[in-house]
Amino acid sequence: MGRYLCEQVRINVHGFAPQLYGAPASNDDGISGGHVYFPRNDDPAVERDYMRGFGIELWDIGCQANASYAKRMAGFGAGFKRAVRERYPARIELHPFGEVLPRASNRITVDPTRTDRYGVPIARIDYDIGDSERRMVDAMYDKVEEILRAMRAEVLPYKRGETDAFGSAIHEHGTCRMGEDPARSMLDPFNRMHEVPNVLVVDGSAFPTASEKNPTLTILALSWRATDRLAESMRLGEA
């Protein structure tokens, strides 16, 4: 328990779609103007130097609450203000999400010395990505740059190789894996603990691997499947 923590690796590139320059402003607070998803391409004809894969979310941010992108734009005075206003409806973001391989060294433990303000020991997280994921990050940048060139986008400055901080994808998996072998997993194939049969774990911690996708629907499906099995066991007097 606590091992094989997986969080997707993610990068974040911002720019502007010139086709939207000067468009009328709209109230887009709370939701982006549009959302496009590029699913993972596992074409065997494409040579890769990394394992697993990634998908890309493209957001048409629209006119949200601030224009913080202006801090990364050159200029001054009235012309600068016009340029910021012109780009306000045209901002886009690309967020590739990549699958991270499960590693026993990526884990959550109880810190032996540090406590919170109530004196309760805090969680300690040991986590890193490997060479395969770093090569995949390079491929993410290649694909994002290809998309932006094709749409003739104006791109805000970024640094190749940088990834968002761990936890930014908010798609954590693992640490209480499901599987048939009690020596290698905490849960059976129906999310019931091998050692404590009246305990079911039905969140993302049950995943043996991370995938590059949003895990919510899979969590719901596994929860439904686990509770169906529990109901049948109760009907048969097994639980």
PyMOL commands that set and color helices and strands:
alter all, ss='L'
color gray80, all
select helices_A, chain A and resi 18-20+68-72+77-90+131-150+204-206+216-235
alter helices_A, ss='H'
color red, helices_A
select strands_A, chain A and resi 6-7+9-10+13-16+34-38+54-60+91-98+107-115+121-126+154-155+172-173
alter strands_A, ss='S'
color yellow, strands_A
deselect
rebuild
show_as cartoon
